[in-house]
Amino acid sequence: MKFGLFGINMGPLSDPDASVEVAQAAEAAGFESIWAGEHVVLPDPQVAPSPLPPTYPMADPNIVFAFLAAQTKRVLMGTGIIILPQRSPLVLAKEMASLDVVTKGRLIFGVGIGYLKAEFDALGIPFEDKGPRTLEYLDAMRSIWNDDNPAYHGQFADFEGVKAYPRPVQAGGPPVVFGGHVPAAFRRTVSHGNGWYGFGLDLDATRGCLQGLRAAEQKVERPAALGKIEISVTPFGNIDLDKAKRYADEGVERLILLFPTTSPKELFSMTANRGQILDYVKRVGDEVIGRV
């Protein structure tokens, strides 16, 4: 099993010195990847389903990863996730190709369609068509990354007669990981994703999502070039060896860990500090990584 660490751009790790220290500690501890979340803006006041208070710091994932690329050597860098329909597909394609180049092929491109209407409203992006917009944007990005004569003509993206270099280091572009826990997300994963990412799931919820993915595979054609769907999950609460093995038994191939919590009922710590995160990273490296 592979292990990632979520939140390298958030909360206490929005401080660049702390982000570097934790990224380097994760790499030394044997973590395969570090992950950054994204919300361009957060609703004020916070109302469900907004996950965080509006003043919670969250630096832009791409800028943070460009900075960390020079401070690390091996650890992969995953966007967990970029809200794709909120971005210009060609601008984002340039950013992600450039990031794949400066990380020397260490990028994982995690995407989602978004769920906070207030965020879409503030950005002037229609909320209702975010699903089909996402798939068109991804197809358009893959064309500009890979085609000899890039072109795309759709409802939401339309271009031809242009090229963009440098292209990504990774053949075909960085692997695309789709987030989401609903049937449409499973279908998008099957048709367009190299992997799937479930966030904040206990074992029962993980089993349900994996059943949903298997059902989608029976209904949606999967391009052979995408290969087998890689399963990543952010588990509920802190991880230990026994818990990691139980996720592995369900077919999870990567666990992406949140900041350490002090309560078994807590998913995401709002109070963990830099030292506590460093201690947790070292403990997971010593007690869990390499034993599952």
N, C-alpha and C positions, 0 to 999 in steps of 0.2 A: 504493500500500500504506500502511496505517496501522500505527503503532508504539505499543506499550505498554511499560511497565516494571513487572515483577513484584517484589513483596517490600517494598512501601512501609511495611509494618507489622512487618517481621521483622528479626532480627539487629541490625546497627548502626542500622537505620532504625526500630527499636522506640523509640529515643530521639526524643521529639517534635520537638526542634530539628532533628535530622538529617532526620527525615521531611519537615518543612516545607521545608528547604533543597533537598532532592532533588526534591520535588514541584514546587517553583517552577522549578528548573533544567530539569526534564523539560518543563514547560509552555513555557518560553522556548526550548527546543531544538526544539520542534515535535512532541513526543510527543502522540499523540491521547488516551492514557489511562494511568492508573496502576492497579496491581492489588494486592490484598491476599489472602494465603492464610489458611487457617483450620485449626487443630486446637484444640479446647477443652482437651484434655489429650493428653499423649504418653506412651506406655508407658515405664516405668522398671523394669528397664534397657531400653535400646533393643534391639529385636529386629525382624528383617525381618517385614513390609514397612514398618515405621515409617521415615519419611524423615529424621528429625532426632533428635538427642539430646534427652532429656527436659528439659534446662535451657536449650534454645535459645529465646530470647524471641520471642513472636509475639502482638502486641497484637490485641484484637478488631477485625475489619475495620470494623464499623459505627461504632464509637466513633472510630477513626482517621479515617474518611472525614468524619464530622461535624466533626471538628477541622480537617481539611484543606480542607473546603469554604469556610471563612472565609479561608483563606490563598491560594486560587487562584481563577481566573476562568473558564477555558475547559476545562481538562483533564477528561476523563471519569474516572469512578471505578468500577472493576470488582471484584467479589468473585470471587476465583479459587482456590478456590470456597468457598461456604458449604455445609456438610454438612446438607442440608435435613432428612433424617429425624430428626436430633438436636434439632430446634427445634419449639416449638409453632407451628403454622401461623398462628394469629391473632396471637400476640405478634410473630412475625417479620414478618407482613404489616404490622402497625403500625410496626415499626422501619424496614422498607424504604420504606414510603410516606412516613414522616417524613424519611428520608434523601433520597429523591427531591425532597422539598420544599426541604430546606435546601441541597441542591446545585443547586437550580433546574433539575432535569431532567437531571442529568449522571450518573445511576446506570446501571450495567450489572449485572444480577443473575445472576452466575455461580453455578451450583449443581452438586452432585454427590451421590451416594448414600453415599459413605464406603467405607472399606476396612480400617480398623483395628478389629478386634473388641474389643480391650482398651479402646478409647475408648468404644464403645457400651456395654460392660459397666459401665464406671465411671459412665456417665450413666443407666444403667437403661433403655436403649432396645434392644428386640430387634434383633439383627443380621440375622436370617434374612429379615425382611420389608421390608428397607430400600428395595428397588426399588419395589414397589407403594405403600408408604407415601409415598415421595417424590412420585409422580404425584398421589396424592390430596391431599397437602398443597399442591402447586402449584395444583391446580384449586380448592381451598378458598380459597387466597390470591387468586386471580384473581377469585373471586366477591365477596369482601369489598372488593376494589379497585374493581370495575366494575358490579356488578349493582344495580338499583334496590332490590330486596329480596334481599339476600345470603342464601344458604342452601347448605348442602352436607350430604349424608347418605351417608356411606361407612363403610367398615370402620374407618378410622383417624381420621377427622375427621367431626364431626356437630354442626351448629349451624343455627339459623334465628332470626328475630326480633331480630337485632342489626345494627348498622351501625358503621362506624369511619371517622372523618374526622380529619385531612384525607386526601384520596385522592392518589395519585401525580400529579405534574405531567404525566408522559408518558402519552399516551393508551393505555389498556389496561394500564398499569403498566410498570415498567422492563423492557427487553428481557431475555429469559431465555436464558442461554448454558449448555448442558450440557457438563460434562466427562466424560471416560471414553474408553477405547480398545477396548471390547469390543462385540460385536453388540447387546447390550441397551442400551448407552449410545447407539449410533447410532439405535436404534428410538425411544428416549425423545426424542432430538433431533428426529427427524422428526415425531413426534406432538405434542410439547409445547414445543420450543425455537425461539427466533429464531435461535440460532447454536450452534456447536459449538466446544469448546476442547480441543485436544490438547496435553498437557504433556510437555516434555522429549523431543521427537521429532526424529530425523534425517530426511533426505529420504526414505529408503526407508520408514521407519515412517509418515511423513506420507502417502506414496502409498497404503500399505496401509489406513490409516484412511479416506482419502477414497474408496477403493473400497468399504469397508464402509458408508460413508454412502450411496453411490449404490445399493448393494444394498438397504439398508433402505428407501430411497425407493421401490423397486419393490414392497415388501411391506407398507408401513404407509401409511395415509392421512394426508396432511398438510393441516391446516386452512389454507384460503387466507389467512386473516388473519395467519398467521405469516410469510408472504412467503418469500423465498429464504433458505436457510440461509447465514449468514455464518460464514466459516471463520477461526478464530484458532488460532495455534500458538505455543507456547514452543519455540524451536529448541534443539537440542543445542549448547552452547558459545556462544562470543562470535559476534557478527554483523559482517559487513562487506558492502560493496555487492554483490559478486558472489554471496555466499551468500544475501542477501536477494532478489536477482533470481531465483535458482533456486527459492526457496520460492514466489515470486509466480508463476512459470511453472507450478507445480503447482496453482495455484488458491487459495493462501493469501491472505487479504485483510488479516489483522492479525498481526504478529509481536509477541509479548509477551516482552520480554527479561529474562533473569535477571541477577543481579549478575555483574560481569566475573570471568572465571577466568584462571588462569595456566597451565593445562595443557589441551591439546586433548582429553584424555580426561575432563575434569571437566565435569559438568553444572551443579552448583550450588556456588558458592564459599561455604565456611564462614569464610573469612578476609578477604574483601574489606572494606575500611573505607570510611567516609564519603567521603574524598577520592578514592579509586579509583572509587567509584560515580559521583561527580560528574564526574570526568574521562571516564569511559565514556559517560555521558549526553551530554556536550558533543561527544565525538568522533562518536557516532552521529548527532547532530543536524547536525554539519558535513559528514560524509562520506556519509551514507546517506539520511536522511530527505529526501523531496522528489525523490529521484533514481531511485526504483523505480516 
